[in-house]
Amino acid sequence: MNFDLSEEQQVIKDLALQIFSGQATVERVKAVEKADGFDRDLWNQLANSGIQALCVPESFGGSGFGAVELSLALMGQGRHVAPVPLWSSGVAALALSDFGNESQQAAHLPGIASGDTVVGIALAESGANDVMRPAVVATTANGRVTVRGFKPAVPFAQHASLLIVPVLLDGVEQIVLLDPNQSGVTRTPVTTTNHEPHAHVDIDTEVSVDAVLGHGAGIDGREALRSLFEHSLAALAAIQVGVAEGSLALTASHLSGRTQFGKPLSAFQATTQRAADGYITTEAMRVTALNAAWRLAEGFDARRDVAVAAYWASEGAQQVVTAAQHLHGGIGADVDYPVHRYFLWGIQLASVLGSASAHLSRLGNLIART
């Protein structure tokens, strides 16, 4: 098995890292956190470079790539904890490309490619948080769809121009493409662990049946929702890989430059062993995340692989960022020093991904059924 990146994939990885390292500086991220949490200058730079158009088909102004290339770009974002909604735009582009009808693709994909359309994906559910059992209820009558329900903590919802909302439509799982600015949609900003903008969304509105993803195209709504969920988990796992990488890079620099008893901290076995454990865990996260993305891109059954990647991204990342925080000692508690930001991102993303035990449970059920 060849794990090497193709020439195009390496270019995408390098380009994303170059943009994020040049634009998402510590000072800039800090300033954005104190503002509204959305780095629009970086967002425009990503659009100009073609990163946002990676997963948009060429016919709509994109590059026609898939989940692997998106994951490579997201790893660069995570390494520099850049506050932009790149994962949701990429996953939305894949969902529209795979399941959207022609009018939906024409209406939304060009805007995603240009960066004009900011997407919020409303996956989280209150209570048991089972994405495949939507709590938002929709009913059809006379060509119109009435949508009612509540979606908690939707990333970048207050900045979004398009919301992707799983619903139970006449008893069947579907996805609705919702304009968040229309009457009957209320967004309430909430504070998150990593200062990323989220909002609770209350929905009591009416839309055309054309707002149902794939309407008239014979789309299996449950399959579309499962694909959206799995691509979202793979994308979030990729960001976590970058977060773990970034925290370890800061830790390596700190251990090499800080001295104790006349020696650098890196000379002490206890510190190097814990940092090495973090490196091994990060590499496990990387290979499982890329494997899940590859299987999704190739159209294989990726349910097990996504569950494994999500487990490592949730459990492993928390171990890595916690170790990095501890290895920094007292300076890790200084919010002017950037390592705390990786800790906050790692914990927040683990919450969005879901608990490690939930992913193991899902994996066990999948194995038991085969």
C-alpha positions, 0 to 999 in steps of 0.5 A: 500500500502506498501512503505517499501523496500525489504531486497535486496533493503535495502542492495542496498541502504545501499551499495551505500550510503557506497561507495559514502560516503566513496569515494566521499568526498568533497576534492575528488569531488573538485579535480575531478572537477579541472581535467576532471570531471570523478571520475574513481577510484569511477567508478571502485569501483562501478563496483567492488561492483556490483552497475553498474551491477544492471540492467544488466541481470544475463546472462550477468554478472549482478543482473537483477534488475530494475528501483527501485533499480537503483533509490536507488543507484542514490539517494546515488550518489546525496546525495554526488554529485558524478561525475560518469555517473551511471544513463546513464549506468543503463538506457542503460542496461534497454533499451538493456535488453528490446529492444536490439537484442541478438547480441546487448545485448552480445556486450554491456551489459557485458561491462556495468556490468564491468564498461568498457563501459561508456554510453552517452545518447543523449536525449536533442534536440535543440530548443523546446527540444522534445525528442520524435521528434528527429532532427537527421535524418537517412536513410537506403540504401543497409544495411547501415544507414547514420546518420546526425545531432547535439545533444547538451550537452550530459552528459559524451559524451567525456568519452563515449565508447557508445552513445545512439542516438534517430533518425528519421530513414526513417521517423520513430522514432528509437534509434541508438547505436553509437561508438563515436570514429568512423569517422564522429562523433565529440565531443566538450566539453562544460562547465556546471553549475555543472562542470559535463562533457558534450559535443556537438556531431556532427554526419555525419557518416554511420553505419550498420543496426545492430546498430539500437536498436532491429534491426530484433527483431520486436521492436517498435522504438517509444515505445523504445524511450518513454521507454528510455525517461521515464526511464531517467527522473525517474533516474534523478529524483532519483538523485535530491532526493539525492541532496535535501537530501544532501543539507538539511543535510548540512543545518541542521548541519549548523543551529545547530552549528551556533549561533546568539544572543547567540542561535543556528540558529535552535532556530529561527522559521523562519529558522526551518520553511523554513528547514521543508518546504524543508524536506516536498518537498524532501519527495514529490520528493522521493515518486513520484520518487520511484512511477514512478520507480516502475510503470516502473519496473512493466510494467505499463503505467507510463507516468503520474507518470513520468511526476509528478516525473519530475515536483517535481524533477525540481521545488521542488529540485530548491526550496530546494537547493535555501533555503539551500543556503540562510539558510547558509548566507554568508558561502554559497557563499564560494566555499570552503564550499560544500553547493554551489555544491548542488545548482549547481547540483540542477539547472543543473539537473533541466535543463536536466530534463526540465522545470516544466511547460513542465512536467505539460503540458505533464501531462495535455495532458495525462489527457485530452486524457483519 
